[in-house]
Amino acid sequence: MENDSVQSAGGPSLDLSQTLNKPKSRRIYFLAKVLGGVLVALFLVGAINGFPVRNTREAARRTQCKNNLKQIGLALHRYHDKHGSFPPAYTVDAQGNRLHSWRTLILPFMDEQKLYESIDLTKPWDHLANAKARQTAIARYTCPSAEKREANRTVYLAISTPDSCFPGSEPRKIRDITDGTSETMMVAEVAAGDSVEWMQPLDQGELLFKAQFGLDKERSHTGGLQFLLGDGTVRFITRDVDPAVASGLTTIAGGETIGEF
């Protein structure tokens, strides 16, 4: 006759035939202990296996973020092909007041022609006439790893300094980037707390850019941030990068020796 027994975790085998001959209350107590042990084991296995799942999900989100920046890079170059220059950081009216962001100007090259046509470029981005467009969420302007905020906000901000690809209302041409497009940053992520509405004609100057490497920043990706270079490639830069290298990447004609980063 076969021996009806069960092996408990980390213990000797238990004879079920003996257990079944015990009073009902004792059998119930015994079975509850066995089931409890099984549940604990399942919980521990699930907790251990959960780490790879979370890591896989973050890797997928980081890849999607990278693809978003690549699409932005393609749109910027298509804009350049059509207009002979990259878009300015922002457009202005006759009095020099900011009207619209470069993110609005490249919409036709982001498969957002209809949205672009709905925007009155002669009126400010936050004018009532542009209210509907302003509230529109654009997936490619959203990092999936960023802390969730209003759907119309973006963490993809251009580097906007006098020596960058987006100095202000004046557009740059590729030939202006004498440092080389592969060593010149155009757009970089910022922390979710520094995000702006995608229509807002506001980007990151030198101080905000440097602040992204501070220890107190809640980054979308562990250890650093992703950025778009002038040649359309997307790279990841760590939080502890040499400040001189990070600053050198933002200029178009600084003549810095960048090296590996």
Secondary structure, DSSP 8 states (H G I E B T S, - for coil): ----EEE-TTS-EEEHHHHHTS-HHHHHHHHHHHHHHHHHHHHHHHHHHHHHHHHHHHHHHHHHHHHHHHHHHHHHHHHHHHHSS---SEEE-TT--EEEEHHHHTGGGGT-HHHHHTS-TTS-TTSGGGHHHHT---GGG--TTS----TTEESEEEB-STTSS--SSS---GGG-TT-GGG-EEEEE--GGG-EETTSS--B-HHHHHHTTSTT---SBTTEEEEEETTS-EEEEETT--HHHHHHHH-SS--------
